[in-house]
Amino acid sequence: MTGDTRMTDDIRTAGDPRLAEEIRMTGDPVVTANILEVRGLRKTFVTRGAAGHGEHVAVDDVSFDVPRGSCLAIVGESGSGKTTTARIVAGLETADTGTVTIDGETAAGRGSRRGRAARPVQMVFQDPFGSLDPRQRVGAAIDELLRLHHRLGRAERRARVLELLAQVGLDERCAGEFPGNLSGGQRQRVAIARALSMEPKLLILDEAVSALDVSVQAQVLNLLIDIRRQTGISYLFISHDLAVVRQISDRCAVMCDGRLVEEGTTAEVLGSPREEYTRTLIDAVPRPGWTPRRRTGPAESGE
């Protein structure tokens, strides 16, 4: 986890329930509806080892809601089940049991979906290279999605490509670049633009800024905050970085060993946690003046 507090000085205040209320009141007329409702998700994986086959429970009876126009962050250690949960919501994994309801449409266990049914939710990953073809120029990558999923002519697609790039803070020149010629922050902006081209109502961000340095993190977070204000989109934000979560989310859910152990407003969960596990996560964040202990190995101890 990063404990660099410099980032917070450069980021607009987003982790405030008033932002979600502002978006809901000025956006969708059904202001009390949830864009996402997850109920009783369970997901197991078969494990293989020297002792034979076993079963690992990655997600265990997980339920939560994401109100329209809001941002819910799911936090936890690696292996806590937060990414598996996000992948089930996105339709990239199928739950053993449970339901996922997106914009009023329920699917048992979610699972792979194609065409128009996949459009209400999109996902942005930690490594944008996973969703970008290194041999395809940025503009062509966005144009391809517009051509497949929207009834737009060539000129309309071109204008929309430039509009999407501008929305994520990139100029026209980037449309002609290959992903390898862009910085990490620029590639993540392109990944966000491609996701937005599908006009989703829910955007899942899985460790989307964790690979970026602090200054670029702040820029991308500000971008996400602005997009949310402008469009009323909802976010499901997966992260291990509590400093980032404080800045961008209205609500926060904590996962441990596949289970949801605590949920509430971000200010409540991270400011006055009820669960010991949540307090442990918060205490693990390095603070100013913290000095790591130097390990004493065999060579240093003379053994």
Buried (B, 14 or more C-beta within 10 A) or exposed (E): BBBEEEBBEBBEEBBBBEBBBBBBEEBBEEBEBBBBBBBEBBBBEEEEEEEEEEEEBBBBBBBBBBBBBBBBBBBBBEBBBBBBBBBBBBBBBBBBBBBBBBBEEEBEBBEEBEEEEBBBBBBBBBBBBEBBEEEBBBBBBBBBBBBEBBEBEEEEBBEBBBEBBEBBBBEEEBBEBBBEEBEBBBBBBBBBBBBBBBEBBBBBBBBBBBBBEBEBBBBBBBBBBBBBBEBBBBBBBBBBBBBBBBBBBBBBBBBBBBBBBBBBBBBBBBEEBEEEBBEEBBEEBEEEEEEEEEEEEEEEEEE
